[in-house]
Amino acid sequence: MDHAFGKIRNALDEVGIRDDTILWYTSDNGAQRRVGYNGGYRGFKGEIYEGGLLVPAILEWPARIKSHRATDVCCSTSDIYPTLLDIVGATVENQPPVDGVSLLPLIEGKWPKRPGPMGFWQYPARGIVMESKPLMSELLAAQKAGEDLEPDESSQRVAELPNPPHVLDRFPGHAAWIDQDWKLHRIEGRRDGKVRWELYNLEADPAKKRIY
């Protein structure tokens, strides 16, 4: 990845658009259980505790971000789309509801905190599984031979909704609502349908050992 990012930077330099190009890096959500490092937080990939949600992200934009700085404002990948729309001043006709918010004020240093909450929902149904390791191994072998692969069927179906479809009159599974330092979890049991609630203060108790 480091070499790939370097190639992108060099190519942008060659055509003279490096300073005006946004490069936005973020990892996939959460660490794999048993093999990944979750930063000491609770939970792993596929869960909506912090160990399954928190990942690093880096944004480069030399024309507008002149020096290195860090923020502890919580953001989401859902914010990327409205941020890019805001930056270019674009509007979309018949735009469906957008979950995220524009991060342009944060980029410009005008945000002390996120202006609104973020919601997460772990719906109790599996999506379409696509194993990346065998696909990437096949692609590497093909590229070494000067060839390419046809798109795998599973990669063309990953956006399909699980079966059965989402219900609209209840909220099964595990949901969470983050508002500044507070995070409220709503957890519905798979078998009995009973709901329990967990409230945490992320600033005072990032490891989530105390339920308020």
Secondary structure, 3 states (H helix, E strand, C coil): CHHHHHHHHHHHHHCCCCCCCCEEEECCCCCCCCCCCCCCCCCCCCCCCHHHHCCCEEEECCCCCCCCCCCCCCCCHHHHHHHHHHHHCCCCCCCCCCCCCCCHHHHCCCCCCCCCCEEEEECCCCCCCCCHHHHHHHHHHHHHCCCCCCCCHHHHCCCCCCCCCCCCCCCCCEEEEEECCEEEEEEECCCCCCEEEEEEECCCCCCCCCCC
